[in-house]
Amino acid sequence: MNNILINSLPFILAVVLIQCKAGNGEGPGDQGPPELLGLNEDILTHPFEDSLYFIRGAYYYQNENYEEAVRDLEYAVSLDSLQPAYHHLLADAYLDGNRSYEALQTLKKAAALFPQRIPTLLKLSEFQFLLKQYEASLASCQQIRQLDPTNAEAWFMAGLNYRDLADTAQAISSLQRATTLDDRHTDAWIVLGQLWQNRDDELALNAFENALHTDSTNLQALHSLATYWQDLGRFERALELYLHIIRLDPGYTGAFIQSGLIYFQQDSFSKAFEYFDIACKQEPTLAAGYYYRGTSREALGDPEGAKSDYRQALRLDPDYPEATKALDLIN
């Protein structure tokens, strides 16, 4: 058994490449992609070396081949069940492979094996939250806090659960605790700002600015602050932030949509169309993109083009009331 626990996927893939270069490309190990030849040969030579299956499973996972990843990671766990990283990656492969039940069961087993290992309990809490098992996720957070009351991530996860349970007071309290324990917890500041927005503008602004202070290029923090200014009617400040997001990430569709809405409100219909058109091309399955592009086309005097966009929006989302109303009116 390999006693070295590998936790970093970049490191794992580096090991894969090294082992691949070592392969001579001859014999039974020739099966599979060329970059795996060396690793496959090592597995044939050492069929009970758990770490080799873990490394190959990590490679498959990184390349979104979840079925093969699961097969290798399950075998790695069967060879050595006392490596937490094996359970964690297996759970990820199950979840991304649309096998959420197996993902959760894997982490429950891991938590039973390592009841005092905080990273495992945190991952269990996260998966429970993603699967909307809020009470179970809160129980996992409480288990972590009993082990370490100063764990900021456990308070953050509790805040997310309370937020989705519509217990805003508890959510804010938990998130404040998280930021007190770790004042550079960007995500906690963002969610706090979103909860305070429309309740206390000054606290919301302070939270968003704190988030950007910890990470000035965080797109979610920038988007949240832009939305804050947009909701207050400070359109120029909001637009400046949306355009900054686009410069940082030209593929960020939400910034194009929101910029288009601001241009539309300013009667810059051609500019609005330009941004909505980019959004449609970036995300062809986004119904809102077609609806908004249709409104700009209608404003520019192109009713046929608007009809086409409204119909496409309804094909993608038959229950889109704004698109239905717009199409009825234009007809």
VEXZA-38660 format. One record per residue (C-alpha): residue in one letter; y, z, x. Coordinates in Angstrom, 2 decimals, always signed. Layout:
REM VEXZA-38660
SITE   resn         y         z         x
SITE      A         Y         Z         X
...
END
This chain:
REM VEXZA-38660
SITE   resn         y         z         x
SITE      M     +0.00     +0.00     +0.00
SITE      N     +3.51     -0.72     +1.09
SITE      N     +5.49     +2.52     +1.28
SITE      I     +8.86     +0.78     +1.45
SITE      L    +10.56     +0.66     -1.93
SITE      I    +12.63     -2.49     -2.33
SITE      N    +15.47     -2.20     -4.86
SITE      S    +17.78     -5.10     -4.01
SITE      L    +17.08     -8.54     -5.44
SITE      P    +19.18    -10.32     -2.80
SITE      F    +17.11     -8.57     -0.12
SITE      I    +13.90     -9.46     -1.91
SITE      L    +14.86    -13.13     -2.04
SITE      A    +15.79    -13.05     +1.62
SITE      V    +12.30    -11.74     +2.36
SITE      V    +10.85    -14.58     +0.26
SITE      L    +12.73    -17.16     +2.32
SITE      I    +11.62    -15.58     +5.60
SITE      Q     +8.00    -15.55     +4.48
SITE      C     +8.27    -19.12     +3.23
SITE      K     +9.48    -20.29     +6.61
SITE      A     +6.50    -18.55     +8.14
SITE      G     +4.05    -20.53     +6.00
SITE      N     +2.30    -23.49     +7.60
SITE      G     +1.87    -25.39     +4.31
SITE      E     -1.89    -25.74     +4.69
SITE      G     -4.82    -24.38     +2.72
SITE      P     -4.99    -22.67     -0.69
SITE      G     -1.44    -21.33     -0.39
SITE      D     -0.10    -24.83     -1.03
SITE      Q     -0.11    -24.15     -4.77
SITE      G     +3.34    -23.72     -6.37
SITE      P     +6.92    -24.54     -5.37
SITE      P     +7.47    -25.30     -1.65
SITE      E     +9.67    -22.23     -1.18
SITE      L     +6.74    -20.02     -2.21
SITE      L     +4.09    -21.47     +0.08
SITE      G     +4.31    -18.77     +2.73
SITE      L     +4.37    -15.98     +0.18
SITE      N     +1.41    -17.43     -1.72
SITE      E     -0.57    -17.59     +1.51
SITE      D     +0.26    -13.96     +2.27
SITE      I     -1.01    -12.97     -1.18
SITE      L     -4.25    -14.86     -0.60
SITE      T     -4.64    -13.05     +2.70
SITE      H     -3.66     -9.62     +1.29
SITE      P     -4.62     -9.79     -2.41
SITE      F     -4.12     -6.06     -3.00
SITE      E     -0.67     -5.70     -1.38
SITE      D     +1.50     -4.66     -4.32
SITE      S     +4.84     -5.39     -2.62
SITE      L     +3.96     -9.08     -2.28
SITE      Y     +3.49     -9.43     -6.04
SITE      F     +6.75     -7.57     -6.58
SITE      I     +8.61     -9.91     -4.24
SITE      R     +7.14    -13.00     -5.91
SITE      G     +7.82    -11.54     -9.35
SITE      A    +11.45    -10.97     -8.32
SITE      Y    +11.67    -14.60     -7.20
SITE      Y    +10.30    -15.82    -10.54
SITE      Y    +12.66    -13.49    -12.41
SITE      Q    +15.68    -14.71    -10.44
SITE      N    +14.71    -18.26    -11.38
SITE      E    +14.26    -17.33    -15.07
SITE      N    +10.51    -17.94    -15.03
SITE      Y     +9.87    -14.78    -17.01
SITE      E     +6.23    -15.44    -17.88
SITE      E     +5.20    -15.72    -14.23
SITE      A     +7.48    -12.80    -13.33
SITE      V     +5.76    -10.58    -15.89
SITE      R     +2.33    -11.58    -14.67
SITE      D     +3.11    -10.65    -11.05
SITE      L     +5.05     -7.50    -11.88
SITE      E     +2.34     -6.21    -14.21
SITE      Y     -0.15     -6.63    -11.40
SITE      A     +2.17     -4.92     -8.91
SITE      V     +2.42     -1.94    -11.28
SITE      S     -1.35     -1.84    -11.70
SITE      L     -1.72     -1.66     -7.91
SITE      D     +0.95     +1.01     -7.42
SITE      S     +2.46     +2.63    -10.51
SITE      L     +4.58     +5.06     -8.47
SITE      Q     +7.24     +2.53     -7.49
SITE      P    +10.14     +2.82     -9.99
SITE      A    +11.60     -0.56     -8.99
SITE      Y     +8.41     -2.28    -10.22
SITE      H     +8.78     -0.78    -13.69
SITE      H    +12.50     -1.55    -13.84
SITE      L    +12.15     -5.21    -12.98
SITE      L     +9.14     -5.60    -15.27
SITE      A    +11.25     -4.22    -18.13
SITE      D    +14.02     -6.70    -17.29
SITE      A    +11.54     -9.58    -17.27
SITE      Y    +10.13     -8.53    -20.64
SITE      L    +13.61     -8.19    -22.17
SITE      D    +14.93    -11.49    -20.85
SITE      G    +11.68    -13.11    -21.95
SITE      N    +12.34    -11.95    -25.55
SITE      R     +9.68     -9.25    -25.46
SITE      S    +11.90     -6.28    -26.24
SITE      Y     +9.09     -4.01    -27.49
SITE      E     +7.18     -4.32    -24.20
SITE      A    +10.43     -3.82    -22.27
SITE      L    +11.14     -0.55    -24.02
SITE      Q     +7.55     +0.67    -23.73
SITE      T     +7.62     -0.08    -19.99
SITE      L    +10.68     +2.09    -19.49
SITE      K     +9.28     +4.86    -21.66
SITE      K     +6.20     +4.94    -19.44
SITE      A     +8.42     +4.94    -16.36
SITE      A    +10.47     +7.82    -17.73
SITE      A     +7.25     +9.76    -18.36
SITE      L     +6.16     +9.11    -14.78
SITE      F     +9.57    +10.01    -13.33
SITE      P    +11.10    +12.50    -15.81
SITE      Q    +13.72    +13.69    -13.33
SITE      R    +14.71    +10.32    -11.91
SITE      I    +18.19     +9.63    -13.24
SITE      P    +18.34     +5.84    -12.59
SITE      T    +15.17     +5.41    -14.68
SITE      L    +16.51     +7.56    -17.51
SITE      L    +19.80     +5.65    -17.42
SITE      K    +17.98     +2.34    -17.67
SITE      L    +15.94     +3.67    -20.59
SITE      S    +19.14     +4.80    -22.32
SITE      E    +20.70     +1.38    -21.75
SITE      F    +17.70     -0.47    -23.22
SITE      Q    +17.60     +1.89    -26.20
SITE      F    +21.29     +1.19    -26.76
SITE      L    +20.81     -2.58    -26.50
SITE      L    +18.03     -2.37    -29.08
SITE      K    +20.28     -0.26    -31.37
SITE      Q    +18.13     +2.87    -31.04
SITE      Y    +21.27     +4.97    -30.80
SITE      E    +19.82     +8.42    -31.41
SITE      A    +17.08     +7.82    -28.85
SITE      S    +19.65     +6.58    -26.35
SITE      L    +21.79     +9.68    -26.92
SITE      A    +18.73    +11.85    -26.35
SITE      S    +18.15    +10.11    -23.02
SITE      C    +21.81    +10.69    -22.10
SITE      Q    +21.40    +14.37    -22.91
SITE      Q    +18.28    +14.53    -20.73
SITE      I    +20.31    +13.10    -17.84
SITE      R    +23.17    +15.54    -18.39
SITE      Q    +20.73    +18.43    -18.26
SITE      L    +19.69    +17.21    -14.82
SITE      D    +23.24    +16.39    -13.71
SITE      P    +26.18    +17.34    -15.97
SITE      T    +28.53    +15.40    -13.69
SITE      N    +26.82    +12.03    -14.11
SITE      A    +29.64     +9.75    -15.32
SITE      E    +27.31     +6.94    -16.35
SITE      A    +25.46     +9.19    -18.82
SITE      W    +28.77    +10.14    -20.47
SITE      F    +29.74     +6.46    -20.57
SITE      M    +26.46     +5.49    -22.25
SITE      A    +26.95     +8.31    -24.77
SITE      G    +30.42     +6.94    -25.51
SITE      L    +29.02     +3.48    -26.22
SITE      N    +26.45     +4.92    -28.60
SITE      Y    +29.02     +6.99    -30.49
SITE      R    +31.30     +3.95    -30.68
SITE      D    +28.59     +1.87    -32.33
SITE      L    +27.76     +4.78    -34.65
SITE      A    +31.46     +4.72    -35.70
SITE      D    +31.99     +8.26    -34.42
SITE      T    +35.27     +7.43    -32.71
SITE      A    +36.24    +11.00    -31.87
SITE      Q    +32.94    +11.66    -30.04
SITE      A    +33.13     +8.25    -28.37
SITE      I    +36.63     +8.91    -27.01
SITE      S    +35.65    +12.40    -25.89
SITE      S    +32.57    +11.10    -24.01
SITE      L    +34.48     +8.25    -22.38
SITE      Q    +37.28    +10.58    -21.32
SITE      R    +34.68    +12.78    -19.70
SITE      A    +33.27     +9.74    -17.89
SITE      T    +36.69     +8.76    -16.52
SITE      T    +37.40    +12.37    -15.51
SITE      L    +34.19    +12.44    -13.48
SITE      D    +34.76     +8.93    -12.11
SITE      D    +38.34     +7.68    -12.41
SITE      R    +37.24     +4.27    -11.08
SITE      H    +34.81     +3.62    -13.93
SITE      T    +36.31     +0.29    -15.03
SITE      D    +34.12     -0.21    -18.10
SITE      A    +34.86     +3.27    -19.43
SITE      W    +38.61     +2.63    -19.17
SITE      I    +38.24     -0.70    -20.99
SITE      V    +36.28     +0.76    -23.90
SITE      L    +38.68     +3.71    -24.10
SITE      G    +41.61     +1.30    -24.36
SITE      Q    +39.87     -0.67    -27.09
SITE      L    +39.24     +2.52    -29.08
SITE      W    +42.82     +3.69    -28.69
SITE      Q    +44.25     +0.29    -29.57
SITE      N    +45.94     +0.41    -32.99
SITE      R    +45.79     +4.22    -32.78
SITE      D    +47.94     +5.08    -29.78
SITE      D    +49.58     +2.13    -28.03
SITE      E    +50.68     +4.15    -25.02
SITE      L    +47.20     +5.57    -24.35
SITE      A    +45.63     +2.14    -24.85
SITE      L    +48.03     +0.53    -22.39
SITE      N    +47.41     +3.30    -19.87
SITE      A    +43.63     +2.82    -20.15
SITE      F    +43.81     -0.95    -19.66
SITE      E    +46.14     -0.55    -16.68
SITE      N    +43.78     +2.01    -15.16
SITE      A    +40.91     -0.45    -15.60
SITE      L    +42.86     -3.14    -13.76
SITE      H    +43.88     -0.65    -11.10
SITE      T    +40.19     -0.15    -10.33
SITE      D    +39.43     -3.89    -10.47
SITE      S    +42.39     -6.27    -10.69
SITE      T    +40.16     -9.33    -11.27
SITE      N    +37.99     -7.85    -14.02
SITE      L    +38.05    -10.52    -16.73
SITE      Q    +37.19     -8.14    -19.55
SITE      A    +40.01     -5.80    -18.55
SITE      L    +42.46     -8.70    -18.33
SITE      H    +41.31    -10.04    -21.72
SITE      S    +41.63     -6.61    -23.32
SITE      L    +45.18     -6.17    -22.00
SITE      A    +46.09     -9.68    -23.14
SITE      T    +44.75     -8.91    -26.62
SITE      Y    +46.79     -5.69    -26.58
SITE      W    +50.03     -7.62    -25.98
SITE      Q    +49.00    -10.33    -28.45
SITE      D    +48.44     -7.77    -31.22
SITE      L    +51.90     -6.35    -30.53
SITE      G    +53.46     -9.79    -30.86
SITE      R    +54.27    -10.02    -27.14
SITE      F    +52.92    -13.54    -26.95
SITE      E    +54.45    -14.59    -23.64
SITE      R    +52.96    -11.60    -21.83
SITE      A    +49.59    -12.25    -23.49
SITE      L    +49.68    -15.95    -22.63
SITE      E    +50.50    -15.17    -19.03
SITE      L    +47.37    -13.03    -18.80
SITE      Y    +45.15    -15.59    -20.54
SITE      L    +46.31    -18.30    -18.15
SITE      H    +45.65    -15.93    -15.25
SITE      I    +42.09    -15.47    -16.55
SITE      I    +41.65    -19.25    -16.68
SITE      R    +42.81    -19.55    -13.07
SITE      L    +40.27    -16.90    -12.06
SITE      D    +37.47    -18.40    -14.17
SITE      P    +38.04    -21.91    -15.62
SITE      G    +34.85    -21.48    -17.65
SITE      Y    +36.11    -18.45    -19.63
SITE      T    +36.15    -20.02    -23.11
SITE      G    +37.72    -17.03    -24.88
SITE      A    +40.90    -17.38    -22.84
SITE      F    +41.24    -21.04    -23.92
SITE      I    +40.78    -20.08    -27.58
SITE      Q    +43.38    -17.31    -27.43
SITE      S    +45.84    -19.45    -25.47
SITE      G    +45.42    -22.17    -28.09
SITE      L    +46.15    -19.68    -30.87
SITE      I    +49.37    -18.57    -29.17
SITE      Y    +50.49    -22.17    -28.63
SITE      F    +49.70    -22.87    -32.29
SITE      Q    +51.83    -19.92    -33.40
SITE      Q    +54.64    -21.33    -31.27
SITE      D    +54.26    -24.70    -33.03
SITE      S    +53.07    -26.32    -29.80
SITE      F    +50.31    -28.14    -31.66
SITE      S    +49.51    -30.67    -28.92
SITE      K    +49.11    -27.89    -26.39
SITE      A    +46.99    -25.90    -28.85
SITE      F    +44.76    -28.93    -29.40
SITE      E    +44.35    -29.34    -25.64
SITE      Y    +43.08    -25.77    -25.22
SITE      F    +40.85    -25.82    -28.32
SITE      D    +39.38    -29.13    -27.15
SITE      I    +38.47    -27.61    -23.78
SITE      A    +36.83    -24.67    -25.58
SITE      C    +34.73    -27.06    -27.70
SITE      K    +33.56    -28.93    -24.62
SITE      Q    +32.73    -25.72    -22.78
SITE      E    +30.80    -24.19    -25.69
SITE      P    +29.59    -26.97    -28.01
SITE      T    +27.84    -24.43    -30.27
SITE      L    +30.95    -22.28    -30.87
SITE      A    +31.93    -22.81    -34.49
SITE      A    +35.36    -21.20    -34.05
SITE      G    +36.29    -23.78    -31.41
SITE      Y    +35.82    -26.65    -33.87
SITE      Y    +37.62    -24.81    -36.66
SITE      Y    +40.66    -24.12    -34.51
SITE      R    +40.64    -27.65    -33.09
SITE      G    +40.56    -28.87    -36.69
SITE      T    +43.65    -26.81    -37.57
SITE      S    +45.55    -28.30    -34.62
SITE      R    +44.45    -31.82    -35.60
SITE      E    +45.61    -31.21    -39.15
SITE      A    +48.98    -29.96    -37.88
SITE      L    +49.26    -33.10    -35.73
SITE      G    +48.73    -35.33    -38.78
SITE      D    +45.08    -36.25    -38.20
SITE      P    +43.32    -35.22    -41.43
SITE      E    +40.16    -37.23    -40.72
SITE      G    +39.75    -35.64    -37.32
SITE      A    +40.37    -32.24    -38.89
SITE      K    +37.68    -32.88    -41.53
SITE      S    +35.20    -33.81    -38.83
SITE      D    +35.90    -30.58    -36.95
SITE      Y    +35.70    -28.41    -40.06
SITE      R    +32.35    -30.01    -40.98
SITE      Q    +31.02    -29.41    -37.46
SITE      A    +32.13    -25.77    -37.65
SITE      L    +30.19    -25.41    -40.92
SITE      R    +27.10    -27.09    -39.46
SITE      L    +27.10    -24.45    -36.75
SITE      D    +28.01    -21.60    -39.10
SITE      P    +27.48    -22.39    -42.81
SITE      D    +29.03    -19.03    -43.75
SITE      Y    +32.37    -19.69    -42.06
SITE      P    +34.82    -18.99    -44.94
SITE      E    +37.95    -20.23    -43.15
SITE      A    +36.34    -23.58    -42.37
SITE      T    +35.09    -23.91    -45.95
SITE      K    +38.56    -23.19    -47.35
SITE      A    +40.27    -25.55    -44.89
SITE      L    +37.87    -28.39    -45.76
SITE      D    +38.36    -27.82    -49.49
SITE      L    +42.14    -27.87    -49.13
SITE      I    +42.24    -31.01    -47.01
SITE      N    +39.94    -32.81    -49.46
END
